[in-house]
Amino acid sequence: MRSLEKIGFGGGCHWCTEAVFQSLTGVDQVRQGWIASEGEAFAFSEAVIVDYDPNVIPLEVLVEIHLNTHKSTSNHSMREKYRSALYFFENEQSQRIRNILNELQSKFEQKLITQILPYAGFKPSGDDIVDYYYKNPKKPFCDTFIKPKLRLLLSEFLLYTDTHKLDHLKRSNSETESEITTH
């Protein structure tokens, strides 16, 4: 029997974050919505909750993917709505996440701003925007913001990517390459 673990990720638009984690092997469920924490982070911010099998995809890989698929070093003006955060559900996760962030910092030129926060509450998104990318892969928002993140999965994290879900990207890449070489 699988033993699933749970973690929350916030950083960019929850449509983007949802699509990234839905496209990984070992991820059992992705719940899109808003997560609140404690203290200064009490306000709800766009995020996802991910249930995953650590025997298939380690927490370290999930965190690295998250850091590389949103602006984890940028304290931009939308940070209140898009808090860069890792939300832990069990206290022992907190130190483990801190160690992972410290280790991954060397892969980034700028300082990571991603916060490690206790999970305090969740408001799910409405059905009309849940599974946004996989319901709307041809929408301009998906082309502009989500597809580049999914292509990053295929190029940098292939071992953990559900390639069947992203077959359409591989086809569109070869079609684009073929158009470029014939024109």
N, C-alpha and C positions, 0 to 999 in steps of 0.2 A: 504494500500500500504506500502511495506517495505521501510525503510529509511536506505540505505547502507552508511557505512563509509569506509574510505580508510586509509591504513598505509603501510609503507614499512619495510621489515625485511631483515637484512643482518647478516651473521655470519659465516656460513660454505658454503659448496658447494650449489649452487642454486638448484641442483637436489634434494638434501636432504631437503632443506627448502621448496621447492615446494611441495614435497610429504607429508610433515608434515601438511602443511596448507590445501592441497587438501583433507585431511582425516578428517577434522573437520566439524561438523554441524555448520550452520550459516555462513559459508564461501561461498560466491557467486562465486568469481573468484580469481584465482591466476595467476599472470603474472610473468613469469620467465625471468630474464635478468641481467642487470647491472644498478645500481643506482649511480648517482653522487650527491654530495651536494655542499657546499660552503667552502671557505677557504682551510685549509689543507686537507679536505675531497672532493676536487673537482674531483679527479680521479674516474672513474667508478669502482665499486666493485660489485662482485656477490651478487644478492639479488632478492627478489620478492616483488611485490605489491599485497596486499590482500584487496579485497572488501568484507566486512562482515556486517552482521546484528547484531548490538549491543544488540538487544532484544533477540537474540538467544545465542550469545557468546560474553560476555563482553570483552572490551579491556584488562582489568586486566588479564583475562585468556589467551588471545592470547599472551600477553607479557610474562607471566609465562611459557607458553609452549615454546616460543622462547628461553628463557633463559636456559631452561632445555634440549633443543635439539641441542645445539651447545656449544662450549667452551667459555662461556660468562665471564669466569674469567681468561682466558689465553691470554697473549699478545705474541702469538707465531710468528714465522718468516713469516707466510703467511697472516698476518693481513692486508696487503695492498690489496691483492686479495680478502680476506674474512673478510672485515671490520665488527666487531660486532657492529651493529647499529639498531636503530629504527628511521625511516624516517617519519617525520610528514608533512602533507599537509596543515594544517591550524595552525596558531600560537597558538590558544587555546589548541591544542593537546599537545604542548611542555611541559607545566607545568603539565598537567595531567599525561603524560608519566613519567616525573621526579618524581612525587609523587608515582607512581606505582613502579618505580625502587627502590626508597628509602624504600618503604614498603617491597618489596621482598628481599632486601639485607640481611635481617635477616635469610633467608632460605639458604644462601650460606656461607660456611666457609671463602672463599676468597672474596676479593673485586670484584664486577662486573666491567668490563671494557667497557660495552656496552655504545656506544655514542648515544646521542639524537641529530639528525641532521635534518635540513630542506631539503626537497626533492628539487632537482634542475634539474634533468633530468633522462631519462630512455632509455636504448637500449634493445629491446626485444631479446631473444634468437631465434635462427633459429628453424624452425619446426622440424628439425631432433632431437633436444634434449628437446623440450617442452613436458611436461607430461612424463618425462623420466621414472620414477618408474612404473607408471601404464601401460606403453608400454613394459617395460622390467623387470618385477618383479623377474625373475630368474637369471638375470645377477649377476656375482660375486660382482660387486660394490654395487648392491642393497642389496644382502645378508649381506655384510660386514658392510656397512655404513648406509643404509636407514632403513632396517627392525628393527634394535634395537631401533631406534627413534620411529617407528610406534608401536612397542611393548610397549614402555614407555607410549604412548598415551592410549593404552588399559589398562595398569595397573594403571596409575596415573590420567588420564583425561578422563575416560570412559564416563562421563556425556556429554562431548563435542565431542566425537569421533563418526564419521560415521561408525558404526560397520559393516554395510553391505559392505562397501568398503574394510574392513580389515578382512572379513570372512576367506580369504585364510590363514591369519596368525594364526587365532584361530585353524583352521584345522591342519596346519603344527605343531603347538605346541602340539596338542593332539596326532598327529601321532608320534612326537618325544618322548613324554612322554610314549606312548604305546610301542615304540621300546625300550626305556630304561628299562621299567619294564619287558619286555619279554626276554631281552638278559642278 
